[in-house]
Amino acid sequence: MTPVSSALLLVAFGASIVLSSPVAEPLVAAPAVTPPPSLDNVLQKRASCTFSGSAGAASASVSQASCATIVLSDIAVPSGTTLDLSNLVDGTNVIFEGTTTWDYSEWAGPLLQIKGNNIAIQGASGSVLNPDGARWWDGLGGNGGKTKPKFFAAHTLTGSSSITNLNIKNTPVQAVSINGCTGLTVTNMVIDNSAGDTGGGHNTDGFDIGSSSGVTITGAKVYNQDDCVAVNSGTDITFSGGLCSGGHGLSIGSVGGRTDNTVNNVIFKDSTVTKSTNGIRIKAVAGATGTISDVTYSGITLSSISKYGILIEQNYDGGDLHGSPTSGVPITDLTVSKITGSSGVASTGYNVVIVCGSAACSNWTWSDVSVSGGKGYTSCQNVPSIASC
C-alpha cells in the first residue's frame, strides 16, 4: 500500500497522522454543522388550519398548538361551551370568517377565550361574532334573573398581540374583558348591543380593563347599556378615536375593594360619547384604598347625555354619589381639556359633578371645558380651585 493510500485509510477512520512524503496532500474538510431551525422556520412548517360547523370549536381547541394560522369559518359553538384558544403557540394568527354563533345555556361563560404571546386576532371582511344575547336579556344583567355568560376573555395576551376588525353583536352581558395583558393593540372593533336598548340589555360593558399595561384601543364603536370603557386597574392605557353610544360613557373604575387598585397613565382622547347616561366618569369607592393618577380626558365630544356630563366622585358605593366622600383613593394629576358638550346634557341632568374627600383631589389641569344644557350641582365638595362645578 502506498503512503498516500495508507494516509487516506487512516483519515477515514479518524486517525491523526504526519506524512513524511514531500508531496502535499489536500486537507479533508470537517462535516458542516447544521444550525438548529429558527422559530420563523418552525412557524412556516406548522399548518394553516380551518375549522367550521358544530364540531369546529372542539377541533380548534384540540389542534390549536399545531396550527400557525387558525381560520374559524362559520363556527357553531355548542351550549355551555367556551371557544377556547388559550394554548396557542407564540405568533399564531386567528381569523374569524362568516358568522360565529353560540347555542343557549345559562352559565357564567366566557363564550370565547384567547391567550398567548404575539397573537394576531382578526375578523375577515363581513364576519360577525354573534352570541344572540337577546335570549338572555331580562333587564337584570348580572344582578339576577337568568345566569348570563360573559363573552370574550381576552386575558394574558402579551408581547405585541393585536385584535383587529372584530365585529361583535348582542352579548348576553359584558363584552370584552382585558386582563393581565401587556402590549395589546385593539383596532376598529365594533360592539353592537344596540338592540338591548329596548330589548332588556343590562351590564353590557364594552371594554373592562384590569391589571394590564400598554393597552391601546383605537377606532372602537360601542353601542351598549353600561360602561363603554371601564379601566378598573392598569397602567399606560389609551382609548382614542372611539364612539360610545347608549351606555355609561368613558369610565375610570370603580377603583377600590379589588385585588389591584392602581390606575396610572390612562388617556381618553378624540372620541364621542352620545345617547348615554354619563359622558366622563371617575369612580373611587368610598371607604376603600387605591390610587388614580395621570388620567387625561382630551378632545371628547358629548351629546344627548341624560344624567351627568362629567362626574368625578370619591363616594361611589354600588351606585353614584352615595354618602360622604372619603380620601382613600386620591385622584391626582388629572387633566380634563377640550371637552365639548354645549347643550349636550339633558335639562334634567347635571353638567359637572365633583365630590372629593378632604385633600384627595390635587394637581389637576382643567381647560376648554364647555358642557351645558343641564343643571348645576349644588352639593359639590372639595373641588380643586382650577376646576368648576
C-alpha positions in Angstrom: 0.0 0.0 0.0 1.4 3.4 -0.9 2.0 6.0 1.8 -0.8 8.2 0.4 -3.3 5.3 0.4 -2.3 4.5 4.0 -2.9 8.1 5.0 -6.3 8.2 3.4 -7.3 5.0 5.1 -6.2 6.3 8.5 -8.0 9.6 7.9 -11.1 7.7 7.0 -11.0 6.0 10.4 -10.5 9.3 12.3 -6.7 8.8 12.9 -4.2 11.6 13.1 -1.0 11.1 11.1 2.0 13.0 9.9 3.2 12.2 6.3 6.9 12.1 5.5 6.2 12.3 1.8 7.3 15.6 0.2 4.1 15.6 -1.8 1.5 18.0 -0.1 -1.9 16.3 0.3 -5.3 18.1 0.3 -6.9 18.5 3.7 -10.3 16.8 4.3 -13.0 19.3 5.4 -14.8 18.7 8.6 -18.5 17.9 8.3 -20.7 21.1 8.1 -22.6 21.8 11.3 -26.3 22.4 10.6 -27.8 25.2 12.8 -31.0 24.5 14.7 -34.1 25.7 12.9 -35.2 29.2 13.7 -38.6 30.0 15.2 -39.6 31.6 11.9 -38.8 28.4 10.0 -40.7 26.3 12.6 -43.8 28.5 12.2 -43.6 28.3 8.4 -43.7 24.5 8.7 -46.7 24.5 11.0 -50.0 24.1 9.4 -52.7 26.5 8.4 -55.9 25.0 9.9 -59.5 25.8 9.0 -62.4 24.8 11.3 -66.1 25.1 10.8 -69.5 23.9 11.9 -70.7 22.4 15.2 -67.5 20.4 15.7 -65.2 23.3 14.8 -64.9 24.7 18.3 -63.7 21.4 19.9 -61.4 20.6 17.0 -59.8 24.0 17.1 -59.2 23.7 20.8 -57.6 20.3 20.4 -55.4 21.3 17.4 -54.5 24.9 18.3 -50.9 24.2 19.3 -50.1 22.7 15.9 -51.5 25.5 13.7 -49.7 28.6 12.7 -52.9 30.1 11.4 -56.3 29.2 12.7 -59.3 30.0 10.5 -62.7 29.8 12.2 -65.3 29.7 9.5 -69.0 29.7 10.4 -68.3 28.1 13.8 -71.4 27.0 15.7 -70.3 26.6 19.4 -72.4 24.1 21.4 -74.3 25.3 24.5 -72.4 25.8 27.7 -69.0 25.6 25.9 -66.1 28.1 25.6 -64.5 28.5 22.2 -61.2 28.0 24.0 -57.9 29.1 22.3 -55.8 29.5 25.5 -52.9 27.2 24.4 -51.7 29.0 21.3 -48.1 28.8 20.2 -46.3 32.2 20.0 -47.1 34.1 16.9 -50.3 32.3 16.0 -52.8 34.1 13.7 -56.5 33.6 14.5 -59.0 34.6 11.8 -62.8 34.7 12.1 -64.8 34.2 8.9 -68.5 34.2 8.3 -70.8 34.1 11.4 -69.7 32.6 14.7 -72.7 31.5 16.9 -73.2 30.0 20.4 -76.1 27.8 21.5 -78.1 28.9 24.5 -77.3 27.8 28.0 -77.5 29.6 31.4 -73.9 29.6 32.7 -71.2 32.1 33.6 -69.0 31.7 30.4 -66.9 33.0 28.9 -68.1 32.2 25.5 -64.7 33.0 23.9 -61.3 32.8 25.4 -57.9 33.6 23.7 -54.5 33.8 25.4 -50.9 33.8 24.1 -47.8 35.8 23.1 -47.6 37.8 19.9 -51.1 36.6 18.9 -52.8 38.3 15.9 -56.6 38.0 16.0 -58.7 39.4 13.2 -62.1 39.4 11.7 -62.3 38.8 7.9 -64.5 41.2 5.9 -68.2 40.7 6.6 -67.6 38.4 9.6 -69.5 38.7 12.8 -69.4 37.1 16.3 -73.0 36.8 17.4 -73.9 35.1 20.6 -77.6 36.3 20.2 -77.7 37.9 23.7 -81.4 38.7 23.5 -82.1 35.1 24.5 -80.6 36.0 28.0 -81.7 39.7 28.3 -84.2 40.2 31.1 -83.3 43.8 32.2 -81.3 42.5 35.1 -77.9 41.8 33.6 -75.6 40.3 36.3 -77.9 41.3 39.1 -80.3 38.4 39.0 -82.7 36.6 36.6 -81.1 34.3 34.1 -77.4 33.4 34.5 -75.7 35.1 31.7 -72.3 34.2 30.2 -69.7 36.8 29.8 -68.5 37.0 26.2 -64.8 37.4 25.4 -62.0 36.8 27.9 -59.0 38.5 26.2 -56.7 37.5 29.0 -52.9 37.2 29.2 -52.4 38.4 25.6 -48.7 39.6 25.7 -45.9 40.7 23.5 -47.2 42.5 20.5 -50.6 40.9 20.4 -53.4 42.5 18.4 -57.1 42.3 17.8 -58.3 43.8 14.5 -61.7 44.4 12.8 -63.7 42.2 15.1 -67.5 42.7 14.8 -69.3 41.6 17.9 -73.1 41.7 18.2 -75.5 41.2 21.1 -73.5 39.9 24.0 -75.5 38.5 27.0 -73.7 40.7 29.5 -70.1 42.1 29.4 -68.5 42.0 26.0 -64.7 42.2 26.2 -62.6 41.6 29.4 -58.9 42.7 29.0 -57.0 41.4 32.0 -53.3 40.5 32.5 -52.4 41.9 29.1 -49.2 43.7 28.1 -48.6 45.5 24.8 -52.1 44.7 23.3 -53.4 46.7 20.4 -57.2 46.7 19.6 -58.1 48.3 16.3 -61.5 49.0 14.7 -63.6 46.8 17.0 -67.4 47.1 16.8 -69.5 46.0 19.8 -73.1 46.4 18.8 -75.6 45.7 21.6 -78.0 48.5 20.5 -80.9 46.1 20.3 -80.6 45.9 24.1 -81.7 49.5 24.5 -85.3 48.3 24.2 -84.7 44.5 24.5 -83.6 44.3 28.1 -79.9 44.5 27.8 -78.1 45.4 31.0 -74.4 45.3 32.3 -73.3 45.0 28.7 -69.9 46.7 29.3 -67.9 47.3 26.1 -64.3 47.0 27.5 -63.5 46.1 31.1 -59.8 46.6 31.7 -57.8 45.3 34.7 -54.2 44.6 35.7 -52.9 45.4 32.2 -50.3 47.7 30.8 -49.5 49.1 27.4 -53.1 48.6 26.0 -54.1 50.7 23.0 -57.7 50.8 21.7 -58.2 52.7 18.5 -61.3 53.3 16.4 -63.7 51.3 18.5 -67.5 51.7 18.2 -69.5 50.6 21.2 -73.4 50.6 21.4 -74.4 49.2 24.8 -76.2 49.7 28.2 -73.2 50.1 30.6 -69.7 51.5 30.6 -68.3 51.9 27.1 -64.8 51.6 28.7 -64.1 50.9 32.4 -60.5 51.0 33.5 -60.6 49.2 36.9 -56.8 49.0 37.2 -53.8 49.2 35.0 -51.1 51.5 33.5 -50.3 53.1 30.1 -53.7 52.6 28.6 -55.1 54.7 25.7 -58.5 54.8 24.1 -58.8 57.1 21.0 -60.9 57.8 18.0 -63.8 55.9 19.6 -67.6 56.2 19.6 -69.7 55.3 22.6 -73.5 55.2 22.4 -76.3 54.2 24.7 -74.2 53.3 27.8 -72.5 54.9 30.7 -69.6 56.7 29.0 -65.8 56.6 29.4 -65.1 55.5 33.0 -62.2 55.0 35.4 -63.2 52.5 38.0 -64.8 51.8 40.2 -61.4 51.8 41.9 -61.1 50.3 45.4 -62.0 47.0 47.0 -60.3 44.9 44.3 -57.0 42.9 44.4 -55.4 45.6 42.1 -56.5 49.2 42.9 -53.9 51.2 40.9 -54.8 53.3 37.8 -52.0 55.3 36.3 -51.4 57.0 32.9 -54.7 56.5 31.2 -55.7 58.6 28.2 -59.1 59.0 26.6 -58.9 61.3 23.6 -60.5 62.4 20.4 -63.7 60.4 21.0 -67.5 60.9 21.0 -70.0 59.9 23.7 -73.6 60.2 22.8 -77.1 59.0 23.9 -75.5 57.9 27.2 -76.2 58.2 30.9 -72.8 59.8 31.5 -70.1 61.3 29.4 -67.0 61.2 31.6 -66.9 59.4 34.9 -64.3 58.6 37.5 -65.5 56.4 40.4 -63.5 56.0 43.6 -65.1 53.6 46.1 -66.0 55.2 49.5 -64.0 53.8 52.4 -61.6 51.9 50.1 -57.9 52.5 49.2 -56.0 52.8 46.0 -54.7 55.4 43.6 -55.9 57.2 40.4 -53.2 59.3 38.8 -52.2 60.8 35.5 -55.6 60.4 33.8 -56.3 62.5 30.8 -59.6 63.2 29.0 -58.9 65.4 25.9 -60.9 66.1 22.8 -64.1 64.5 24.0 -67.5 65.5 22.4 -70.6 64.9 24.5 -74.2 64.9 23.2 -77.5 63.6 24.4 -76.2 62.8 27.9 -79.1 62.1 30.2 -77.6 62.3 33.7 -74.0 63.5 34.2 -71.8 65.3 31.6 -68.7 65.0 33.8 -68.9 63.0 37.1 -65.9 62.7 39.4 -66.7 61.1 42.8 -65.0 59.6 45.8 -68.2 58.4 47.3 -69.1 55.6 44.9 -70.8 52.7 46.8 -72.5 50.4 44.3 -74.0 53.5 42.8 -73.2 57.1 42.2 -72.9 59.8 44.9 -73.8 57.6 47.9 -73.0 59.3 51.2 -69.9 61.3 52.2 -66.7 61.1 50.1 -63.5 59.6 51.5 -59.8 60.1 50.8 -58.5 56.6 50.5 -58.4 56.7 46.7 -56.8 60.0 45.8 -57.3 61.4 42.3 -54.1 63.3 41.3 -52.6 64.8 38.1 -56.0 64.7 36.3 -56.2 66.5 33.0 -59.6 67.5 31.6 -59.3 69.6 28.4 -61.2 70.3 25.2 -64.4 68.8 26.3 -67.3 69.9 24.1 -70.9 69.5 25.1 -72.8 72.7 24.6 -76.4 71.7 25.2 -75.1 68.2 25.4 -76.7 67.4 28.7 -80.5 66.9 29.2 -82.2 69.7 31.2 -82.9 67.2 34.0 -79.3 66.1 34.2 -76.2 67.8 35.6 -73.3 69.3 33.6 -70.4 68.8 36.0 -70.4 67.0 39.4 -67.2 66.8 41.5 -67.4 65.3 45.0 -63.9 64.7 46.6 -62.7 63.8 50.0 -60.6 66.1 52.1 -57.3 67.0 50.2 -57.9 63.9 48.0 -58.1 65.7 44.6 -55.0 67.6 43.6 -52.7 68.8 40.9 -55.5 69.0 38.2 -55.5 70.6 34.8 -58.9 71.9 33.7 -59.2 73.8 30.4 -61.5 74.4 27.5 -64.4 72.6 29.2 -67.8 73.6 27.7 -70.6 71.3 29.0 -74.1 72.8 29.2 -77.8 72.1 28.9 -78.2 70.5 32.3 -78.3 71.9 35.9 -75.5 72.9 38.2 -74.9 70.5 41.1 -75.2 72.2 44.4 -73.5 69.5 46.6 -70.0 69.5 45.1 -67.3 69.1 47.7 -63.6 69.8 47.9 -63.3 70.9 44.3 -59.8 71.9 43.2 -59.6 75.6 42.6 -58.8 75.2 38.9 -61.9 73.2 38.2 -65.5 74.3 38.1 -68.7 72.6 39.3 
